[in-house]
Structure formats: C-alpha cells, structure tokens
Amino acid sequence: MSDIYFTPGPTALYFTAEEHIKNAIRNGVVSTSHRGQQFKDIYKACADNLKELMNIPDNYHVLITSSANEAWERIIQNCVRSDSYHISNGPFAARFEKVASQLQKRTHDLKLADGGIPSLEQIDVPEKAEIVTICLNESGTGAAFPLALINQIREKYPEKLIAIDGVSAVPVTPVDFTKIDTLYFSVQKAFGLPAGLGIWIANERCLSKAVELANEGLMIGSYHQLPEMVEKAMEYQTTETPNILGIYTLAKVAEDMLTKGVTAIRREIDYKAAILNIAVEEHPQLSHFIENPAYRSKTVSVIKTSFENSKLINHLKEKHIQIGTGYGKYKPEHIRIANFPTHSKEQMEMLVDMISAFKV
Ligand SMILES: *Cc1c(COP(=O)(O)O)cnc(C)c1O
C-alpha cells in the first residue's frame, strides 16, 4: 500500500492524475513536438479550463513558467521599474521581497510577525512603489490573507499593480481577478500534480508596464519576457520546450475539477477543515498557530505540538500517512496538514481519528 500524503506539497496526486499520465504516454503526448498542433490543443485546453475553473476574465493571459519561484523573478523584472512594496507575513511572502532586492529594486517591506494579517491602516504604500505583493495562503504559517482586504487595497491604491501568490490557495480560494493584476501558482500544491510547472496569470496592465520598461531600455529578462510570452501564448506556444506532460495533466485535472464542480470541491474543503479544526481544539497537546479562525487557512493547517512533533509524524508514518513538519525555524515544533481537493472526506476523517487518539 502506498502512503497517503497530507504534506503541503508535493502532496498526494489528484486522484485522476495517474490515469491521465498513463494516457499521455500512450497518446504520444510526452514525445510530440511543442511546435505541433497536438501541443497547441493541450495548451489551449489548459488555459480554457483554468479560466473557467478559476473564473479568470478573458483579458488575462495564462502563461507557462517552471514554478512559482520563477514567477517572482518575472513579475519583478517585467512590472517594476524601481520600487516595490511587499506585505511580508511569513517565509513565502518574504521571498518575494528578497527576489526584488536581488534584482536590485528598492523594496518597501511591511514586516509583520509570522502569521500576522495587517489592518488596512497599516498598509501604507509609498508613492514610488509600483506593485503590492501579497501571499494569499502562507504555506509556512497557515495564514490566509482575507479577500476583502485585497479588495480594500485595490480601492485605496487603484493605480498600483497587485500581485498575488496563489500557490497553495487556488483553485480552492475564490479570487476575484478584477481586483488584482497578476497571480501565479505551482501545480504540486492544491492541484495535486507532480512538481515542475508553474502558471503565471497576468493582465493587460502588467503587459503594458513590461512594454513601457522595455521601451525605456530596461532589462525585462531573456527568454521569458512578458510581451514575448504573451505573443506566443496567443498562438498557444512557448519560447522554450515546456513541461508538456505537466501542462497536459493540469488541463485534464482542471477538467475533472470542473466536472465535479468548484462548489462541491469548496464544500468538501470546508467540511474537512472543520473536522480537523475541532480535533485540534479538543486535543490537550495541540493548538492552532493561527489563533483567529478568520485568518486561518483551510488548505494548509499549521498546528503547534506541545511534544516533539516527530512522535506524531512517525506514529502516522507507521500507519502509512505522511504529514508535514513545521516550516523553516518551526520545523521541530509544528506539524502541517494539507487539505486539498484530492484528499477525500474519508481520508481526512481517518486522519482526524488517528490524531484525536494520539497522546504522548
Ligand atoms: C510552495 C510555495 C511556493 C514555491 O513554489 P515552488 O514550486 O517551489 O516555486 C511559493 N509560495 C507559496 C505560498 C508556496 O506554498
């Protein structure tokens, strides 16, 4: 029996993924040229299915990257001339600021405690900053950035670009794309696919900004400049030879999620999050890292253990269940449990029963 992965990513494969991967091999998807019609059809299906699943408006481009890390670099290169503003409330959010400073931008950082969510008043974006970056679901701390606050930031600063790290949130969190300019994700989290593919969604404002910077003679990258990526994407093409198998599998899994229905997926996530939350609250040796339920992620639960976390992690491993350790400096004192669309209600009920029964 293979283990069930509740790790925050890479994680359990979406339950239909294996069949799609086998079909891809049978149908020559892994051998076909990325310049041929078969690939164009795959890219188109991927973009169309994601647009429908995530309610992405038509004037947003669906672009292919290697992963979320690449999107950090691309967004800074293509959308920032000199100054960027970052809401840093955890390790992934802070990485965006780091990339911007590595690319020699002047960064303005709203540094919050790990897991912190700012008030609108705390968010004071300087005149010069061209972009505001936000991590929707901090996979390191389990903090969920409120969608309503994103809308308020948009109202307060309509002329700034808003960039969202959607990695462990989408397609579960219903992002309103009309309130943001760009969002990116890697597929090995909530989509439950093998790692090695990122999706970068960007609107016309991002594109105009990149064209503007290029016209000023600024460097906007090499093989992945936004204007060229968009031009190619209109023809369902990429500059490089992309992860065709990954794009194919994402297209298929997005289609399966559409068939299931995003409402049904979200209802299941809510149920699984609720039973896990109750189990944590009722357990004398466990507690939530994010105390305010309104700011607590439903897709990645970060739980403090009053004992050495490896005791529980190893106990579950013996039962063929894998959960995550804490992230970064919290590695020995937290556990992290993913609640993604691939995790069934029955699997989560089983995990919750095992956790409830475990005492040190
Ligand atoms: C995992 C993760 C990333 C990094 O994804 P890569 O695939 O390693 O590039 C970025 N942001 C968040 C919120 C993540 O969970």
The ligand as an SDF file (V2000), in Angstrom:
LIG
                    3D

 15 15  0  0  0  0  0  0  0  0999 V2000
    5.4100   26.1740   -2.3520 C   0  0  0  0  0  0  0  0  0  0  0  0
    5.1910   27.6230   -2.3860 C   0  0  0  0  0  0  0  0  0  0  0  0
    5.9630   28.4790   -3.1970 C   0  0  0  0  0  0  0  0  0  0  0  0
    7.1230   27.9920   -4.0130 C   0  0  0  0  0  0  0  0  0  0  0  0
    6.7300   27.1220   -5.0350 O   0  0  0  0  0  0  0  0  0  0  0  0
    7.8700   26.4790   -5.9810 P   0  0  0  0  0  0  0  0  0  0  0  0
    7.0950   25.4730   -6.7680 O   0  0  0  0  0  0  0  0  0  0  0  0
    8.8850   25.8760   -5.0890 O   0  0  0  0  0  0  0  0  0  0  0  0
    8.4120   27.5720   -6.8150 O   0  0  0  0  0  0  0  0  0  0  0  0
    5.6790   29.8170   -3.1920 C   0  0  0  0  0  0  0  0  0  0  0  0
    4.6690   30.3170   -2.4540 N   0  0  0  0  0  0  0  0  0  0  0  0
    3.8950   29.5320   -1.6740 C   0  0  0  0  0  0  0  0  0  0  0  0
    2.7890   30.1520   -0.8870 C   0  0  0  0  0  0  0  0  0  0  0  0
    4.1300   28.1670   -1.6130 C   0  0  0  0  0  0  0  0  0  0  0  0
    3.3610   27.3920   -0.8450 O   0  0  0  0  0  0  0  0  0  0  0  0
  1  2  1  0
  2  3  1  0
  2 14  2  0
  3  4  1  0
  3 10  2  0
  4  5  1  0
  5  6  1  0
  6  7  2  0
  6  8  1  0
  6  9  1  0
 10 11  1  0
 11 12  2  0
 12 13  1  0
 12 14  1  0
 14 15  1  0
M  END
$$$$
